[in-house]
Amino acid sequence: MAHLALDKVLETLPGARKEGAAFLLPEELDVTIYVSLGEEVLQITRASRVEVSGAILTILTHKGERFYLPPERAIGLKTGVTHKPVALGAGFRA
C-alpha cells in the first residue's frame, strides 16, 4: 500500500483522528494491517496508532506492541467495529 493510499484510507475511518503525522484509532474500531514478509503475510491486529514518517511506518497496537517497517510492506488494511458484550437479564429490575 503506498504511503498516500494508506493516509487516504485512515482519513476515512470513523473515529480516527490525525495528530501530526500519526493517526490515532479508537479501541472500538478494530483495525488490522496486513504486512508482506516475502511469501508470508503478517497480520497486525488492533492497531491504535499508525504513523508514516519518512521511510518508516510505525504501528502501535492496543496490546502495547510496536512495529517498525518500510511503508511499502503494508499491503492491506481491514476495519471493523468491536462490539462490547451486552448483559442480558431476565427482564426484572432491582
mmCIF file as gemmi writes it, N, C-alpha and C atoms, coordinates in Angstrom:
data_model
loop_
_atom_site.group_PDB
_atom_site.id
_atom_site.type_symbol
_atom_site.label_atom_id
_atom_site.label_alt_id
_atom_site.label_comp_id
_atom_site.label_asym_id
_atom_site.label_entity_id
_atom_site.label_seq_id
_atom_site.pdbx_PDB_ins_code
_atom_site.Cartn_x
_atom_site.Cartn_y
_atom_site.Cartn_z
_atom_site.occupancy
_atom_site.B_iso_or_equiv
_atom_site.pdbx_formal_charge
_atom_site.auth_seq_id
_atom_site.auth_asym_id
_atom_site.pdbx_PDB_model_num
ATOM 1 N N . MET Axp A 1 ? 0.858 -1.17 0 1 0 ? 1 A 1
ATOM 2 C CA . MET Axp A 1 ? 0 0 0 1 0 ? 1 A 1
ATOM 3 C C . MET Axp A 1 ? 0.897 1.223 0 1 0 ? 1 A 1
ATOM 4 N N . ALA Axp A 2 ? 0.69 2.097 -0.909 1 0 ? 2 A 1
ATOM 5 C CA . ALA Axp A 2 ? 1.513 3.296 -0.96 1 0 ? 2 A 1
ATOM 6 C C . ALA Axp A 2 ? 1.216 4.193 0.239 1 0 ? 2 A 1
ATOM 7 N N . HIS Axp A 3 ? 2.2 4.985 0.598 1 0 ? 3 A 1
ATOM 8 C CA . HIS Axp A 3 ? 2.098 5.9 1.741 1 0 ? 3 A 1
ATOM 9 C C . HIS Axp A 3 ? 0.858 6.782 1.632 1 0 ? 3 A 1
ATOM 10 N N . LEU Axp A 4 ? 0.616 7.359 0.464 1 0 ? 4 A 1
ATOM 11 C CA . LEU Axp A 4 ? -0.538 8.251 0.294 1 0 ? 4 A 1
ATOM 12 C C . LEU Axp A 4 ? -1.857 7.487 0.334 1 0 ? 4 A 1
ATOM 13 N N . ALA Axp A 5 ? -1.872 6.267 -0.2 1 0 ? 5 A 1
ATOM 14 C CA . ALA Axp A 5 ? -3.095 5.456 -0.15 1 0 ? 5 A 1
ATOM 15 C C . ALA Axp A 5 ? -3.433 5.084 1.286 1 0 ? 5 A 1
ATOM 16 N N . LEU Axp A 6 ? -2.423 4.762 2.075 1 0 ? 6 A 1
ATOM 17 C CA . LEU Axp A 6 ? -2.64 4.432 3.49 1 0 ? 6 A 1
ATOM 18 C C . LEU Axp A 6 ? -3.224 5.633 4.23 1 0 ? 6 A 1
ATOM 19 N N . ASP Axp A 7 ? -2.679 6.82 3.974 1 0 ? 7 A 1
ATOM 20 C CA . ASP Axp A 7 ? -3.213 8.043 4.587 1 0 ? 7 A 1
ATOM 21 C C . ASP Axp A 7 ? -4.673 8.272 4.205 1 0 ? 7 A 1
ATOM 22 N N . LYS Axp A 8 ? -4.996 8.08 2.924 1 0 ? 8 A 1
ATOM 23 C CA . LYS Axp A 8 ? -6.374 8.298 2.45 1 0 ? 8 A 1
ATOM 24 C C . LYS Axp A 8 ? -7.345 7.347 3.142 1 0 ? 8 A 1
ATOM 25 N N . VAL Axp A 9 ? -6.96 6.084 3.282 1 0 ? 9 A 1
ATOM 26 C CA . VAL Axp A 9 ? -7.841 5.108 3.924 1 0 ? 9 A 1
ATOM 27 C C . VAL Axp A 9 ? -8.028 5.458 5.398 1 0 ? 9 A 1
ATOM 28 N N . LEU Axp A 10 ? -6.942 5.784 6.086 1 0 ? 10 A 1
ATOM 29 C CA . LEU Axp A 10 ? -7.032 6.099 7.509 1 0 ? 10 A 1
ATOM 30 C C . LEU Axp A 10 ? -7.851 7.364 7.765 1 0 ? 10 A 1
ATOM 31 N N . GLU Axp A 11 ? -7.816 8.32 6.841 1 0 ? 11 A 1
ATOM 32 C CA . GLU Axp A 11 ? -8.604 9.552 6.99 1 0 ? 11 A 1
ATOM 33 C C . GLU Axp A 11 ? -10.1 9.279 6.965 1 0 ? 11 A 1
ATOM 34 N N . THR Axp A 12 ? -10.513 8.23 6.274 1 0 ? 12 A 1
ATOM 35 C CA . THR Axp A 12 ? -11.951 7.952 6.118 1 0 ? 12 A 1
ATOM 36 C C . THR Axp A 12 ? -12.534 7.112 7.249 1 0 ? 12 A 1
ATOM 37 N N . LEU Axp A 13 ? -11.693 6.587 8.13 1 0 ? 13 A 1
ATOM 38 C CA . LEU Axp A 13 ? -12.199 5.73 9.198 1 0 ? 13 A 1
ATOM 39 C C . LEU Axp A 13 ? -12.963 6.535 10.242 1 0 ? 13 A 1
ATOM 40 N N . PRO Axp A 14 ? -14.142 6.073 10.644 1 0 ? 14 A 1
ATOM 41 C CA . PRO Axp A 14 ? -14.908 6.8 11.654 1 0 ? 14 A 1
ATOM 42 C C . PRO Axp A 14 ? -14.214 6.734 13.016 1 0 ? 14 A 1
ATOM 43 N N . GLY Axp A 15 ? -14.063 7.868 13.647 1 0 ? 15 A 1
ATOM 44 C CA . GLY Axp A 15 ? -13.434 7.932 14.964 1 0 ? 15 A 1
ATOM 45 C C . GLY Axp A 15 ? -11.936 8.12 14.926 1 0 ? 15 A 1
ATOM 46 N N . ALA Axp A 16 ? -11.31 7.928 13.759 1 0 ? 16 A 1
ATOM 47 C CA . ALA Axp A 16 ? -9.86 8.122 13.642 1 0 ? 16 A 1
ATOM 48 C C . ALA Axp A 16 ? -9.566 9.618 13.593 1 0 ? 16 A 1
ATOM 49 N N . ARG Axp A 17 ? -8.508 10.017 14.285 1 0 ? 17 A 1
ATOM 50 C CA . ARG Axp A 17 ? -8.138 11.434 14.237 1 0 ? 17 A 1
ATOM 51 C C . ARG Axp A 17 ? -6.646 11.55 13.972 1 0 ? 17 A 1
ATOM 52 N N . LYS Axp A 18 ? -6.301 12.594 13.272 1 0 ? 18 A 1
ATOM 53 C CA . LYS Axp A 18 ? -4.91 12.814 12.887 1 0 ? 18 A 1
ATOM 54 C C . LYS Axp A 18 ? -4.239 13.717 13.902 1 0 ? 18 A 1
ATOM 55 N N . GLU Axp A 19 ? -3.046 13.304 14.324 1 0 ? 19 A 1
ATOM 56 C CA . GLU Axp A 19 ? -2.253 14.092 15.269 1 0 ? 19 A 1
ATOM 57 C C . GLU Axp A 19 ? -0.836 14.163 14.699 1 0 ? 19 A 1
ATOM 58 N N . GLY Axp A 20 ? -0.533 15.253 14.014 1 0 ? 20 A 1
ATOM 59 C CA . GLY Axp A 20 ? 0.762 15.363 13.343 1 0 ? 20 A 1
ATOM 60 C C . GLY Axp A 20 ? 0.809 14.398 12.172 1 0 ? 20 A 1
ATOM 61 N N . ALA Axp A 21 ? 1.824 13.54 12.131 1 0 ? 21 A 1
ATOM 62 C CA . ALA Axp A 21 ? 1.952 12.541 11.062 1 0 ? 21 A 1
ATOM 63 C C . ALA Axp A 21 ? 1.293 11.219 11.441 1 0 ? 21 A 1
ATOM 64 N N . ALA Axp A 22 ? 0.68 11.149 12.612 1 0 ? 22 A 1
ATOM 65 C CA . ALA Axp A 22 ? 0.105 9.888 13.105 1 0 ? 22 A 1
ATOM 66 C C . ALA Axp A 22 ? -1.417 9.926 13.072 1 0 ? 22 A 1
ATOM 67 N N . PHE Axp A 23 ? -1.988 8.743 12.922 1 0 ? 23 A 1
ATOM 68 C CA . PHE Axp A 23 ? -3.429 8.57 13.045 1 0 ? 23 A 1
ATOM 69 C C . PHE Axp A 23 ? -3.693 7.799 14.321 1 0 ? 23 A 1
ATOM 70 N N . LEU Axp A 24 ? -4.58 8.313 15.17 1 0 ? 24 A 1
ATOM 71 C CA . LEU Axp A 24 ? -4.972 7.663 16.414 1 0 ? 24 A 1
ATOM 72 C C . LEU Axp A 24 ? -6.307 6.967 16.182 1 0 ? 24 A 1
ATOM 73 N N . LEU Axp A 25 ? -6.359 5.678 16.492 1 0 ? 25 A 1
ATOM 74 C CA . LEU Axp A 25 ? -7.542 4.875 16.227 1 0 ? 25 A 1
ATOM 75 C C . LEU Axp A 25 ? -8.173 4.449 17.545 1 0 ? 25 A 1
ATOM 76 N N . PRO Axp A 26 ? -9.482 4.688 17.717 1 0 ? 26 A 1
ATOM 77 C CA . PRO Axp A 26 ? -10.135 4.318 18.983 1 0 ? 26 A 1
ATOM 78 C C . PRO Axp A 26 ? -10.219 2.802 19.134 1 0 ? 26 A 1
ATOM 79 N N . GLU Axp A 27 ? -10.36 2.341 20.359 1 0 ? 27 A 1
ATOM 80 C CA . GLU Axp A 27 ? -10.401 0.904 20.651 1 0 ? 27 A 1
ATOM 81 C C . GLU Axp A 27 ? -11.643 0.237 20.059 1 0 ? 27 A 1
ATOM 82 N N . GLU Axp A 28 ? -12.727 0.995 19.892 1 0 ? 28 A 1
ATOM 83 C CA . GLU Axp A 28 ? -13.954 0.433 19.32 1 0 ? 28 A 1
ATOM 84 C C . GLU Axp A 28 ? -13.774 0.081 17.847 1 0 ? 28 A 1
ATOM 85 N N . LEU Axp A 29 ? -12.793 0.688 17.204 1 0 ? 29 A 1
ATOM 86 C CA . LEU Axp A 29 ? -12.533 0.454 15.79 1 0 ? 29 A 1
ATOM 87 C C . LEU Axp A 29 ? -11.466 -0.624 15.666 1 0 ? 29 A 1
ATOM 88 N N . ASP Axp A 30 ? -11.843 -1.777 15.165 1 0 ? 30 A 1
ATOM 89 C CA . ASP Axp A 30 ? -10.916 -2.906 15.034 1 0 ? 30 A 1
ATOM 90 C C . ASP Axp A 30 ? -10.198 -2.779 13.696 1 0 ? 30 A 1
ATOM 91 N N . VAL Axp A 31 ? -8.907 -2.425 13.734 1 0 ? 31 A 1
ATOM 92 C CA . VAL Axp A 31 ? -8.113 -2.238 12.523 1 0 ? 31 A 1
ATOM 93 C C . VAL Axp A 31 ? -7.007 -3.285 12.49 1 0 ? 31 A 1
ATOM 94 N N . THR Axp A 32 ? -6.95 -4.022 11.378 1 0 ? 32 A 1
ATOM 95 C CA . THR Axp A 32 ? -5.898 -4.999 11.141 1 0 ? 32 A 1
ATOM 96 C C . THR Axp A 32 ? -5.115 -4.546 9.919 1 0 ? 32 A 1
ATOM 97 N N . ILE Axp A 33 ? -3.795 -4.525 10.036 1 0 ? 33 A 1
ATOM 98 C CA . ILE Axp A 33 ? -2.922 -4.136 8.933 1 0 ? 33 A 1
ATOM 99 C C . ILE Axp A 33 ? -2.173 -5.379 8.477 1 0 ? 33 A 1
ATOM 100 N N . TYR Axp A 34 ? -2.197 -5.635 7.17 1 0 ? 34 A 1
ATOM 101 C CA . TYR Axp A 34 ? -1.515 -6.779 6.592 1 0 ? 34 A 1
ATOM 102 C C . TYR Axp A 34 ? -0.165 -6.332 6.055 1 0 ? 34 A 1
ATOM 103 N N . VAL Axp A 35 ? 0.889 -7.069 6.437 1 0 ? 35 A 1
ATOM 104 C CA . VAL Axp A 35 ? 2.26 -6.707 6.093 1 0 ? 35 A 1
ATOM 105 C C . VAL Axp A 35 ? 2.898 -7.861 5.333 1 0 ? 35 A 1
ATOM 106 N N . SER Axp A 36 ? 3.527 -7.553 4.201 1 0 ? 36 A 1
ATOM 107 C CA . SER Axp A 36 ? 4.202 -8.558 3.393 1 0 ? 36 A 1
ATOM 108 C C . SER Axp A 36 ? 5.588 -8.853 3.954 1 0 ? 36 A 1
ATOM 109 N N . LEU Axp A 37 ? 5.853 -10.141 4.17 1 0 ? 37 A 1
ATOM 110 C CA . LEU Axp A 37 ? 7.172 -10.596 4.612 1 0 ? 37 A 1
ATOM 111 C C . LEU Axp A 37 ? 7.698 -11.608 3.598 1 0 ? 37 A 1
ATOM 112 N N . GLY Axp A 38 ? 7.81 -11.187 2.376 1 0 ? 38 A 1
ATOM 113 C CA . GLY Axp A 38 ? 8.214 -12.106 1.313 1 0 ? 38 A 1
ATOM 114 C C . GLY Axp A 38 ? 7.021 -12.935 0.892 1 0 ? 38 A 1
ATOM 115 N N . GLU Axp A 39 ? 7.085 -14.243 1.149 1 0 ? 39 A 1
ATOM 116 C CA . GLU Axp A 39 ? 5.986 -15.128 0.767 1 0 ? 39 A 1
ATOM 117 C C . GLU Axp A 39 ? 4.936 -15.253 1.852 1 0 ? 39 A 1
ATOM 118 N N . GLU Axp A 40 ? 5.185 -14.717 3.02 1 0 ? 40 A 1
ATOM 119 C CA . GLU Axp A 40 ? 4.234 -14.777 4.123 1 0 ? 40 A 1
ATOM 120 C C . GLU Axp A 40 ? 3.637 -13.406 4.384 1 0 ? 40 A 1
ATOM 121 N N . VAL Axp A 41 ? 2.474 -13.407 5.037 1 0 ? 41 A 1
ATOM 122 C CA . VAL Axp A 41 ? 1.791 -12.166 5.39 1 0 ? 41 A 1
ATOM 123 C C . VAL Axp A 41 ? 1.593 -12.127 6.9 1 0 ? 41 A 1
ATOM 124 N N . LEU Axp A 42 ? 2.023 -11.047 7.521 1 0 ? 42 A 1
ATOM 125 C CA . LEU Axp A 42 ? 1.851 -10.832 8.952 1 0 ? 42 A 1
ATOM 126 C C . LEU Axp A 42 ? 0.606 -9.977 9.16 1 0 ? 42 A 1
ATOM 127 N N . GLN Axp A 43 ? -0.239 -10.369 10.105 1 0 ? 43 A 1
ATOM 128 C CA . GLN Axp A 43 ? -1.412 -9.577 10.457 1 0 ? 43 A 1
ATOM 129 C C . GLN Axp A 43 ? -1.12 -8.834 11.753 1 0 ? 43 A 1
ATOM 130 N N . ILE Axp A 44 ? -1.193 -7.524 11.715 1 0 ? 44 A 1
ATOM 131 C CA . ILE Axp A 44 ? -1.04 -6.714 12.926 1 0 ? 44 A 1
ATOM 132 C C . ILE Axp A 44 ? -2.449 -6.286 13.325 1 0 ? 44 A 1
ATOM 133 N N . THR Axp A 45 ? -2.959 -6.885 14.408 1 0 ? 45 A 1
ATOM 134 C CA . THR Axp A 45 ? -4.348 -6.659 14.813 1 0 ? 45 A 1
ATOM 135 C C . THR Axp A 45 ? -4.448 -5.566 15.868 1 0 ? 45 A 1
ATOM 136 N N . ARG Axp A 46 ? -5.623 -4.98 15.956 1 0 ? 46 A 1
ATOM 137 C CA . ARG Axp A 46 ? -5.983 -3.977 16.966 1 0 ? 46 A 1
ATOM 138 C C . ARG Axp A 46 ? -5.017 -2.794 16.972 1 0 ? 46 A 1
ATOM 139 N N . ALA Axp A 47 ? -4.741 -2.234 15.8 1 0 ? 47 A 1
ATOM 140 C CA . ALA Axp A 47 ? -3.859 -1.077 15.7 1 0 ? 47 A 1
ATOM 141 C C . ALA Axp A 47 ? -4.491 0.117 16.41 1 0 ? 47 A 1
ATOM 142 N N . SER Axp A 48 ? -3.678 0.844 17.177 1 0 ? 48 A 1
ATOM 143 C CA . SER Axp A 48 ? -4.177 2.021 17.892 1 0 ? 48 A 1
ATOM 144 C C . SER Axp A 48 ? -3.545 3.31 17.371 1 0 ? 48 A 1
ATOM 145 N N . ARG Axp A 49 ? -2.36 3.198 16.779 1 0 ? 49 A 1
ATOM 146 C CA . ARG Axp A 49 ? -1.66 4.375 16.259 1 0 ? 49 A 1
ATOM 147 C C . ARG Axp A 49 ? -0.864 3.94 15.035 1 0 ? 49 A 1
ATOM 148 N N . VAL Axp A 50 ? -1.023 4.668 13.938 1 0 ? 50 A 1
ATOM 149 C CA . VAL Axp A 50 ? -0.296 4.395 12.708 1 0 ? 50 A 1
ATOM 150 C C . VAL Axp A 50 ? 0.374 5.698 12.287 1 0 ? 50 A 1
ATOM 151 N N . GLU Axp A 51 ? 1.698 5.638 12.118 1 0 ? 51 A 1
ATOM 152 C CA . GLU Axp A 51 ? 2.45 6.84 11.758 1 0 ? 51 A 1
ATOM 153 C C . GLU Axp A 51 ? 3.404 6.527 10.621 1 0 ? 51 A 1
ATOM 154 N N . VAL Axp A 52 ? 3.33 7.353 9.567 1 0 ? 52 A 1
ATOM 155 C CA . VAL Axp A 52 ? 4.272 7.238 8.465 1 0 ? 52 A 1
ATOM 156 C C . VAL Axp A 52 ? 5.132 8.492 8.489 1 0 ? 52 A 1
ATOM 157 N N . SER Axp A 53 ? 6.415 8.306 8.805 1 0 ? 53 A 1
ATOM 158 C CA . SER Axp A 53 ? 7.328 9.445 8.809 1 0 ? 53 A 1
ATOM 159 C C . SER Axp A 53 ? 8.584 9.038 8.055 1 0 ? 53 A 1
ATOM 160 N N . GLY Axp A 54 ? 8.764 9.642 6.902 1 0 ? 54 A 1
ATOM 161 C CA . GLY Axp A 54 ? 9.918 9.314 6.084 1 0 ? 54 A 1
ATOM 162 C C . GLY Axp A 54 ? 9.829 7.895 5.55 1 0 ? 54 A 1
ATOM 163 N N . ALA Axp A 55 ? 10.848 7.096 5.805 1 0 ? 55 A 1
ATOM 164 C CA . ALA Axp A 55 ? 10.92 5.737 5.283 1 0 ? 55 A 1
ATOM 165 C C . ALA Axp A 55 ? 10.482 4.698 6.314 1 0 ? 55 A 1
ATOM 166 N N . ILE Axp A 56 ? 9.859 5.127 7.414 1 0 ? 56 A 1
ATOM 167 C CA . ILE Axp A 56 ? 9.456 4.203 8.479 1 0 ? 56 A 1
ATOM 168 C C . ILE Axp A 56 ? 7.953 4.299 8.729 1 0 ? 56 A 1
ATOM 169 N N . LEU Axp A 57 ? 7.316 3.147 8.755 1 0 ? 57 A 1
ATOM 170 C CA . LEU Axp A 57 ? 5.917 3.04 9.161 1 0 ? 57 A 1
ATOM 171 C C . LEU Axp A 57 ? 5.927 2.461 10.569 1 0 ? 57 A 1
ATOM 172 N N . THR Axp A 58 ? 5.356 3.189 11.521 1 0 ? 58 A 1
ATOM 173 C CA . THR Axp A 58 ? 5.301 2.748 12.907 1 0 ? 58 A 1
ATOM 174 C C . THR Axp A 58 ? 3.856 2.414 13.248 1 0 ? 58 A 1
ATOM 175 N N . ILE Axp A 59 ? 3.647 1.208 13.766 1 0 ? 59 A 1
ATOM 176 C CA . ILE Axp A 59 ? 2.307 0.763 14.148 1 0 ? 59 A 1
ATOM 177 C C . ILE Axp A 59 ? 2.35 0.376 15.615 1 0 ? 59 A 1
ATOM 178 N N . LEU Axp A 60 ? 1.463 0.974 16.399 1 0 ? 60 A 1
ATOM 179 C CA . LEU Axp A 60 ? 1.318 0.649 17.815 1 0 ? 60 A 1
ATOM 180 C C . LEU Axp A 60 ? -0.048 0.01 17.986 1 0 ? 60 A 1
ATOM 181 N N . THR Axp A 61 ? -0.114 -1.071 18.771 1 0 ? 61 A 1
ATOM 182 C CA . THR Axp A 61 ? -1.387 -1.764 18.968 1 0 ? 61 A 1
ATOM 183 C C . THR Axp A 61 ? -1.956 -1.45 20.348 1 0 ? 61 A 1
ATOM 184 N N . HIS Axp A 62 ? -3.223 -1.792 20.541 1 0 ? 62 A 1
ATOM 185 C CA . HIS Axp A 62 ? -3.861 -1.603 21.838 1 0 ? 62 A 1
ATOM 186 C C . HIS Axp A 62 ? -3.295 -2.564 22.89 1 0 ? 62 A 1
ATOM 187 N N . LYS Axp A 63 ? -2.568 -3.584 22.442 1 0 ? 63 A 1
ATOM 188 C CA . LYS Axp A 63 ? -1.93 -4.525 23.361 1 0 ? 63 A 1
ATOM 189 C C . LYS Axp A 63 ? -0.542 -4.042 23.779 1 0 ? 63 A 1
ATOM 190 N N . GLY Axp A 64 ? -0.092 -2.889 23.264 1 0 ? 64 A 1
ATOM 191 C CA . GLY Axp A 64 ? 1.202 -2.343 23.63 1 0 ? 64 A 1
ATOM 192 C C . GLY Axp A 64 ? 2.345 -2.784 22.732 1 0 ? 64 A 1
ATOM 193 N N . GLU Axp A 65 ? 2.062 -3.5 21.651 1 0 ? 65 A 1
ATOM 194 C CA . GLU Axp A 65 ? 3.099 -3.916 20.724 1 0 ? 65 A 1
ATOM 195 C C . GLU Axp A 65 ? 3.442 -2.767 19.788 1 0 ? 65 A 1
ATOM 196 N N . ARG Axp A 66 ? 4.699 -2.708 19.365 1 0 ? 66 A 1
ATOM 197 C CA . ARG Axp A 66 ? 5.151 -1.654 18.451 1 0 ? 66 A 1
ATOM 198 C C . ARG Axp A 66 ? 5.89 -2.318 17.294 1 0 ? 66 A 1
ATOM 199 N N . PHE Axp A 67 ? 5.514 -1.95 16.064 1 0 ? 67 A 1
ATOM 200 C CA . PHE Axp A 67 ? 6.123 -2.497 14.859 1 0 ? 67 A 1
ATOM 201 C C . PHE Axp A 67 ? 6.717 -1.363 14.034 1 0 ? 67 A 1
ATOM 202 N N . TYR Axp A 68 ? 7.908 -1.587 13.503 1 0 ? 68 A 1
ATOM 203 C CA . TYR Axp A 68 ? 8.58 -0.633 12.611 1 0 ? 68 A 1
ATOM 204 C C . TYR Axp A 68 ? 8.862 -1.361 11.3 1 0 ? 68 A 1
ATOM 205 N N . LEU Axp A 69 ? 8.45 -0.767 10.187 1 0 ? 69 A 1
ATOM 206 C CA . LEU Axp A 69 ? 8.673 -1.398 8.897 1 0 ? 69 A 1
ATOM 207 C C . LEU Axp A 69 ? 8.641 -0.371 7.78 1 0 ? 69 A 1
ATOM 208 N N . PRO Axp A 70 ? 9.159 -0.737 6.596 1 0 ? 70 A 1
ATOM 209 C CA . PRO Axp A 70 ? 9.06 0.176 5.457 1 0 ? 70 A 1
ATOM 210 C C . PRO Axp A 70 ? 7.6 0.301 5.024 1 0 ? 70 A 1
ATOM 211 N N . PRO Axp A 71 ? 7.155 1.497 4.655 1 0 ? 71 A 1
ATOM 212 C CA . PRO Axp A 71 ? 5.737 1.685 4.287 1 0 ? 71 A 1
ATOM 213 C C . PRO Axp A 71 ? 5.277 0.803 3.129 1 0 ? 71 A 1
ATOM 214 N N . GLU Axp A 72 ? 6.173 0.464 2.207 1 0 ? 72 A 1
ATOM 215 C CA . GLU Axp A 72 ? 5.764 -0.352 1.06 1 0 ? 72 A 1
ATOM 216 C C . GLU Axp A 72 ? 5.454 -1.799 1.451 1 0 ? 72 A 1
ATOM 217 N N . ARG Axp A 73 ? 5.787 -2.214 2.668 1 0 ? 73 A 1
ATOM 218 C CA . ARG Axp A 73 ? 5.477 -3.563 3.151 1 0 ? 73 A 1
ATOM 219 C C . ARG Axp A 73 ? 4.016 -3.705 3.559 1 0 ? 73 A 1
ATOM 220 N N . ALA Axp A 74 ? 3.344 -2.597 3.872 1 0 ? 74 A 1
ATOM 221 C CA . ALA Axp A 74 ? 1.911 -2.647 4.218 1 0 ? 74 A 1
ATOM 222 C C . ALA Axp A 74 ? 1.137 -2.88 2.931 1 0 ? 74 A 1
ATOM 223 N N . ILE Axp A 75 ? 0.447 -4.034 2.856 1 0 ? 75 A 1
ATOM 224 C CA . ILE Axp A 75 ? -0.235 -4.391 1.614 1 0 ? 75 A 1
ATOM 225 C C . ILE Axp A 75 ? -1.753 -4.348 1.718 1 0 ? 75 A 1
ATOM 226 N N . GLY Axp A 76 ? -2.277 -4.17 2.916 1 0 ? 76 A 1
ATOM 227 C CA . GLY Axp A 76 ? -3.728 -4.129 3.062 1 0 ? 76 A 1
ATOM 228 C C . GLY Axp A 76 ? -4.148 -3.702 4.448 1 0 ? 76 A 1
ATOM 229 N N . LEU Axp A 77 ? -5.425 -3.35 4.556 1 0 ? 77 A 1
ATOM 230 C CA . LEU Axp A 77 ? -5.967 -2.871 5.818 1 0 ? 77 A 1
ATOM 231 C C . LEU Axp A 77 ? -7.399 -3.356 5.937 1 0 ? 77 A 1
ATOM 232 N N . LYS Axp A 78 ? -7.758 -3.913 7.086 1 0 ? 78 A 1
ATOM 233 C CA . LYS Axp A 78 ? -9.128 -4.386 7.332 1 0 ? 78 A 1
ATOM 234 C C . LYS Axp A 78 ? -9.682 -3.626 8.523 1 0 ? 78 A 1
ATOM 235 N N . THR Axp A 79 ? -10.915 -3.174 8.416 1 0 ? 79 A 1
ATOM 236 C CA . THR Axp A 79 ? -11.533 -2.459 9.528 1 0 ? 79 A 1
ATOM 237 C C . THR Axp A 79 ? -12.846 -3.124 9.899 1 0 ? 79 A 1
ATOM 238 N N . GLY Axp A 80 ? -13.223 -2.926 11.129 1 0 ? 80 A 1
ATOM 239 C CA . GLY Axp A 80 ? -14.491 -3.429 11.648 1 0 ? 80 A 1
ATOM 240 C C . GLY Axp A 80 ? -14.774 -2.727 12.954 1 0 ? 80 A 1
ATOM 241 N N . VAL Axp A 81 ? -15.897 -3.021 13.528 1 0 ? 81 A 1
ATOM 242 C CA . VAL Axp A 81 ? -16.276 -2.416 14.797 1 0 ? 81 A 1
ATOM 243 C C . VAL Axp A 81 ? -16.316 -3.512 15.848 1 0 ? 81 A 1
ATOM 244 N N . THR Axp A 82 ? -15.642 -3.281 16.962 1 0 ? 82 A 1
ATOM 245 C CA . THR Axp A 82 ? -15.659 -4.222 18.074 1 0 ? 82 A 1
ATOM 246 C C . THR Axp A 82 ? -16.934 -4 18.874 1 0 ? 82 A 1
ATOM 247 N N . HIS Axp A 83 ? -17.703 -5.053 19.031 1 0 ? 83 A 1
ATOM 248 C CA . HIS Axp A 83 ? -18.944 -4.949 19.799 1 0 ? 83 A 1
ATOM 249 C C . HIS Axp A 83 ? -18.686 -5.395 21.228 1 0 ? 83 A 1
ATOM 250 N N . LYS Axp A 84 ? -19.095 -4.585 22.157 1 0 ? 84 A 1
ATOM 251 C CA . LYS Axp A 84 ? -18.982 -4.931 23.572 1 0 ? 84 A 1
ATOM 252 C C . LYS Axp A 84 ? -20.139 -5.862 23.924 1 0 ? 84 A 1
ATOM 253 N N . PRO Axp A 85 ? -19.896 -6.896 24.72 1 0 ? 85 A 1
ATOM 254 C CA . PRO Axp A 85 ? -20.981 -7.787 25.105 1 0 ? 85 A 1
ATOM 255 C C . PRO Axp A 85 ? -22.039 -7.052 25.924 1 0 ? 85 A 1
ATOM 256 N N . VAL Axp A 86 ? -23.271 -7.349 25.63 1 0 ? 86 A 1
ATOM 257 C CA . VAL Axp A 86 ? -24.391 -6.725 26.331 1 0 ? 86 A 1
ATOM 258 C C . VAL Axp A 86 ? -24.901 -7.714 27.378 1 0 ? 86 A 1
ATOM 259 N N . ALA Axp A 87 ? -25.035 -7.225 28.601 1 0 ? 87 A 1
ATOM 260 C CA . ALA Axp A 87 ? -25.537 -8.074 29.673 1 0 ? 87 A 1
ATOM 261 C C . ALA Axp A 87 ? -27.035 -8.289 29.465 1 0 ? 87 A 1
ATOM 262 N N . LEU Axp A 88 ? -27.398 -9.535 29.287 1 0 ? 88 A 1
ATOM 263 C CA . LEU Axp A 88 ? -28.804 -9.861 29.097 1 0 ? 88 A 1
ATOM 264 C C . LEU Axp A 88 ? -29.39 -10.339 30.409 1 0 ? 88 A 1
ATOM 265 N N . GLY Axp A 89 ? -30.518 -9.799 30.771 1 0 ? 89 A 1
ATOM 266 C CA . GLY Axp A 89 ? -31.164 -10.185 32.018 1 0 ? 89 A 1
ATOM 267 C C . GLY Axp A 89 ? -32.507 -10.845 31.749 1 0 ? 89 A 1
ATOM 268 N N . ALA Axp A 90 ? -33.175 -11.191 32.803 1 0 ? 90 A 1
ATOM 269 C CA . ALA Axp A 90 ? -34.479 -11.844 32.678 1 0 ? 90 A 1
ATOM 270 C C . ALA Axp A 90 ? -35.602 -10.826 32.603 1 0 ? 90 A 1
ATOM 271 N N . GLY Axp A 91 ? -35.25 -9.548 32.596 1 0 ? 91 A 1
ATOM 272 C CA . GLY Axp A 91 ? -36.266 -8.509 32.497 1 0 ? 91 A 1
ATOM 273 C C . GLY Axp A 91 ? -36.717 -7.955 33.822 1 0 ? 91 A 1
ATOM 274 N N . PHE Axp A 92 ? -36.161 -8.442 34.905 1 0 ? 92 A 1
ATOM 275 C CA . PHE Axp A 92 ? -36.529 -7.944 36.236 1 0 ? 92 A 1
ATOM 276 C C . PHE Axp A 92 ? -35.644 -6.769 36.589 1 0 ? 92 A 1
ATOM 277 N N . ARG Axp A 93 ? -36.188 -5.833 37.295 1 0 ? 93 A 1
ATOM 278 C CA . ARG Axp A 93 ? -35.419 -4.677 37.744 1 0 ? 93 A 1
ATOM 279 C C . ARG Axp A 93 ? -35.254 -4.753 39.249 1 0 ? 93 A 1
ATOM 280 N N . ALA Axp A 94 ? -34.076 -4.343 39.683 1 0 ? 94 A 1
ATOM 281 C CA . ALA Axp A 94 ? -33.805 -4.379 41.127 1 0 ? 94 A 1
ATOM 282 C C . ALA Axp A 94 ? -34.285 -3.134 41.792 1 0 ? 94 A 1
